[in-house]
Amino acid sequence: MAEQDALDVATRRTSRLAALAEQLGADKLDALLEHPQSDQLFAAIAGMDERALGRLLQPREAGRREPPPIEGDFLHLFDDLPEEVRAVRDRVREFMEARVAPIADEYWERAEFPHHLIPEFAPLGLIEAIYPDGDTHHAVMEGIITQEMARVDPSMATFLGVHAGLAYGSIFLCGSAEQKAEWLPRMRSWETIGAFGLTEPDVGSGVSGGLATTARRDGDAWVLDGQKKWIGNSTFGHVIVVWARDVEDGQVKGYLVRPDAPGVSVEKMEGKIAQRTLQNGLVTLDGVRVAERDRLQRADSFRDVGRVLAMTRVGVAWIAVGCALGAYEKALAYAQEREQFGKTLGSFQLIQMMLVQMLGDLVSMQGVALRVSQLQDAGTMREEHASLAKMFCSAKCRRVVALARELMGGNGILLEHGVARHFADAEAIYSYEGSNEINALIIGRALTGVGAFV
Ligand SMILES: Cc1cc2nc3c(=O)[nH]c(=O)nc-3n(C[C@H](O)[C@H](O)[C@H](O)COP(=O)(O)OP(=O)(O)OC[C@H]3O[C@@H](n4cnc5c(N)ncnc54)[C@H](O)[C@@H]3O)c2cc1C
C-alpha cells in the first residue's frame, strides 16, 4: 500500500514537472538547465521555506497587475467646483499637455521664453474667466488655472501670475475707470503683456520702508529714477507697473511705464537655476518721464501695493500646489515602471512611504489653497490668510519635489524624467512674493499683535 502511494506521488510529480516544462517552452528550459548557475538556483529554491517561497512569488503576482490610475485630486476636493471652473481647468490641462509639455524642458534649458505660444493663450479665455467683469476677481478660478499651468510648467504659471495677477491686478485695483478702459482689454487679449516692478537691487523684503526709486513731479508729468531687479516679463513686455517713492510726500505710488520710453533700459538676468523660462530683467530708470495720466490714480501709498500683493499671493500658493502636483504624478508613474531587484520601485515599503508623504503634503496644500481662495471670493480673506497659504504651500512644495527627485535616484536630476525642472523651480516659488520668513512675520504679527520685522 505504502509502495503504491509513493508511486502515485512520483507519477503526479513527473506529470507536473512535464506540464511546467511545457509551459516554460523548450528553448527557455534548455537555457535554464544549461545555465552555469542552474545548480545554485535549484539549491537556493530547495532551501526555501514556505514563507520565503511566498515572498518570492508574491511581488511577481503584484507586478503583473495593472497599476491603479494616478489621481492628482486624491480627496476629490475639486469635484464640487462649479461646472464652468472645471471646464476651464480641462481646457488648460489639454493646452498645457499638448502645447507646453513637449517643449518645456528645451526652453527651460535654453533660458528662453516660447513667444510663439502667447497668441494661443487668447482663445483659452483665461483672463476673462479670472476677471469676469470690471469689478470681479474670481480667486478659485485663478487658482485652478494656475495649478494646471504649474503642474506642467511653473515658469509659465509665473508668467501668467505676473501678467494677469501682478500687472493686470495693479491696474484692476488701483487704476481709474479710464486707465482700466485703456489697458485691461489689450491685456485680456494678450496683445499687451504686463510686468510689475517693485523689488530693487538693494531692497527686497524690506521694500515697504526701503524702496529707493524716486518719482518727482514736473508739470503734468513725473520723472522716475532708480533700478528694479527681478522684473518678470520686463524683457519683452509692453508695460511695467513701476512702484516709486514720491519725493514730495514720501509715499509709494504706481506708474505705467513703457519699456521703449526714453531713459528706460532692460537687461535680461542670466545664470538662474530656477524658473529659467521666465524672463527676469534688471530695469534701469534714468530720468524717465511718465505723464500724470499714467500714474495709477487709486494708489496713494504702500498700503495699495499691499492690496495687490494680498490678491496675488494666494496665486503663488497655487503655483506651489501645481508644481508639487506635477512632480508627484511623475514620481508615482516612475515608481510604477522602474524596476530594481526584479520588482517595481513602487512595491518597496520605503518608496511607498515617500509617495504617501508626498500625497499627504499635496492634499494639505490643495485644501489650504482652495479654502483661502474661497475666503478671498467671499470677501473675508485677511492678509495673514494669504500669507499662510503662500508660506505653507511653498514650503510643502519644496518637500514634495525633493522626495520626487529622490525617488527617481540619478534620473531625478535629468530634465527628461520630468521632475528636475520642478525641483529647481520650487526654489524660486519659495522665495518670491514674500519669502518664508516675511510671510511668517505677517502671520506672527496677526497672532500676537506685535510686528517683529525689525
Ligand atoms: C524668479 C523670481 C521672480 C521674481 N519676479 C519679480 C517681479 O516680477 N517683480 C518684483 O518686483 N519682484 C520679483 N521678484 C523678487 C522677489 O519678490 C524677491 O526676491 C523677494 O521679495 C525677496 O527679496 P530678496 O530676494 O531681495 O531677498 P532679501 O530681502 O534680501 O532676503 C534675504 C533673506 O533674508 C530673509 N529676511 C529678510 N528680512 C528678514 C527679517 N526681517 N527677518 C527674518 N528674515 C528676513 C528673507 O526671508 C530671505 O531669506 C522675483 C524673484 C524671483 C526669484
The ligand as an SDF file (V2000), in Angstrom:
LIG
                    3D

 53 58  0  0  0  0  0  0  0  0999 V2000
   12.0800   84.0860  -10.1020 C   0  0  0  0  0  0  0  0  0  0  0  0
   11.7540   85.3780   -9.4330 C   0  0  0  0  0  0  0  0  0  0  0  0
   10.8270   86.2280   -9.9840 C   0  0  0  0  0  0  0  0  0  0  0  0
   10.5580   87.4600   -9.3950 C   0  0  0  0  0  0  0  0  0  0  0  0
    9.6950   88.3240  -10.0150 N   0  0  0  0  0  0  0  0  0  0  0  0
    9.5360   89.5760   -9.5040 C   0  0  0  0  0  0  0  0  0  0  0  0
    8.7390   90.5310  -10.1950 C   0  0  0  0  0  0  0  0  0  0  0  0
    8.1680   90.2530  -11.2560 O   0  0  0  0  0  0  0  0  0  0  0  0
    8.6270   91.7790   -9.6700 N   0  0  0  0  0  0  0  0  0  0  0  0
    9.2180   92.1280   -8.4950 C   0  0  0  0  0  0  0  0  0  0  0  0
    9.0680   93.2740   -8.0820 O   0  0  0  0  0  0  0  0  0  0  0  0
    9.9960   91.2450   -7.8170 N   0  0  0  0  0  0  0  0  0  0  0  0
   10.1590   89.9730   -8.2930 C   0  0  0  0  0  0  0  0  0  0  0  0
   10.9480   89.0580   -7.6260 N   0  0  0  0  0  0  0  0  0  0  0  0
   11.6160   89.4660   -6.3970 C   0  0  0  0  0  0  0  0  0  0  0  0
   11.1200   88.7740   -5.1490 C   0  0  0  0  0  0  0  0  0  0  0  0
    9.8580   89.2180   -4.7980 O   0  0  0  0  0  0  0  0  0  0  0  0
   12.1810   88.9370   -4.0530 C   0  0  0  0  0  0  0  0  0  0  0  0
   13.2360   88.0720   -4.4100 O   0  0  0  0  0  0  0  0  0  0  0  0
   11.6690   88.6330   -2.6760 C   0  0  0  0  0  0  0  0  0  0  0  0
   10.7790   89.6200   -2.2640 O   0  0  0  0  0  0  0  0  0  0  0  0
   12.8110   88.5460   -1.6510 C   0  0  0  0  0  0  0  0  0  0  0  0
   13.6570   89.6540   -1.7290 O   0  0  0  0  0  0  0  0  0  0  0  0
   15.2310   89.4600   -1.9070 P   0  0  0  0  0  0  0  0  0  0  0  0
   15.4670   88.4240   -2.9360 O   0  0  0  0  0  0  0  0  0  0  0  0
   15.8250   90.7950   -2.1440 O   0  0  0  0  0  0  0  0  0  0  0  0
   15.7440   88.8700   -0.5230 O   0  0  0  0  0  0  0  0  0  0  0  0
   16.1180   89.6710    0.8150 P   0  0  0  0  0  0  0  0  0  0  0  0
   15.0300   90.6250    1.1460 O   0  0  0  0  0  0  0  0  0  0  0  0
   17.4910   90.2240    0.6950 O   0  0  0  0  0  0  0  0  0  0  0  0
   16.0980   88.4980    1.8860 O   0  0  0  0  0  0  0  0  0  0  0  0
   17.1550   87.5560    2.0130 C   0  0  0  0  0  0  0  0  0  0  0  0
   16.7830   86.5720    3.1250 C   0  0  0  0  0  0  0  0  0  0  0  0
   16.6340   87.2720    4.3700 O   0  0  0  0  0  0  0  0  0  0  0  0
   15.3640   86.9880    4.9350 C   0  0  0  0  0  0  0  0  0  0  0  0
   14.8660   88.1640    5.6520 N   0  0  0  0  0  0  0  0  0  0  0  0
   14.7220   89.4300    5.1860 C   0  0  0  0  0  0  0  0  0  0  0  0
   14.2230   90.2290    6.1230 N   0  0  0  0  0  0  0  0  0  0  0  0
   14.0300   89.4550    7.2400 C   0  0  0  0  0  0  0  0  0  0  0  0
   13.5350   89.6900    8.5580 C   0  0  0  0  0  0  0  0  0  0  0  0
   13.0720   90.9010    8.9380 N   0  0  0  0  0  0  0  0  0  0  0  0
   13.5070   88.6750    9.4370 N   0  0  0  0  0  0  0  0  0  0  0  0
   13.9300   87.4390    9.0600 C   0  0  0  0  0  0  0  0  0  0  0  0
   14.4080   87.1480    7.8390 N   0  0  0  0  0  0  0  0  0  0  0  0
   14.4470   88.1490    6.9310 C   0  0  0  0  0  0  0  0  0  0  0  0
   14.4680   86.6200    3.7440 C   0  0  0  0  0  0  0  0  0  0  0  0
   13.3760   85.8320    4.1530 O   0  0  0  0  0  0  0  0  0  0  0  0
   15.4500   85.8640    2.8650 C   0  0  0  0  0  0  0  0  0  0  0  0
   15.5410   84.5400    3.2820 O   0  0  0  0  0  0  0  0  0  0  0  0
   11.2120   87.8240   -8.1960 C   0  0  0  0  0  0  0  0  0  0  0  0
   12.1230   86.9400   -7.6160 C   0  0  0  0  0  0  0  0  0  0  0  0
   12.3970   85.7320   -8.2160 C   0  0  0  0  0  0  0  0  0  0  0  0
   13.4140   84.8280   -7.5830 C   0  0  0  0  0  0  0  0  0  0  0  0
  1  2  1  0
  2  3  1  0
  2 52  2  0
  3  4  2  0
  4  5  1  0
  4 50  1  0
  5  6  2  0
  6  7  1  0
  6 13  1  0
  7  8  2  0
  7  9  1  0
  9 10  1  0
 10 11  2  0
 10 12  1  0
 12 13  2  0
 13 14  1  0
 14 15  1  0
 14 50  1  0
 15 16  1  0
 16 17  1  0
 16 18  1  0
 18 19  1  0
 18 20  1  0
 20 21  1  0
 20 22  1  0
 22 23  1  0
 23 24  1  0
 24 25  2  0
 24 26  1  0
 24 27  1  0
 27 28  1  0
 28 29  2  0
 28 30  1  0
 28 31  1  0
 31 32  1  0
 32 33  1  0
 33 34  1  0
 33 48  1  0
 34 35  1  0
 35 36  1  0
 35 46  1  0
 36 37  1  0
 36 45  1  0
 37 38  2  0
 38 39  1  0
 39 40  1  0
 39 45  2  0
 40 41  1  0
 40 42  2  0
 42 43  1  0
 43 44  2  0
 44 45  1  0
 46 47  1  0
 46 48  1  0
 48 49  1  0
 50 51  2  0
 51 52  1  0
 52 53  1  0
M  END
$$$$
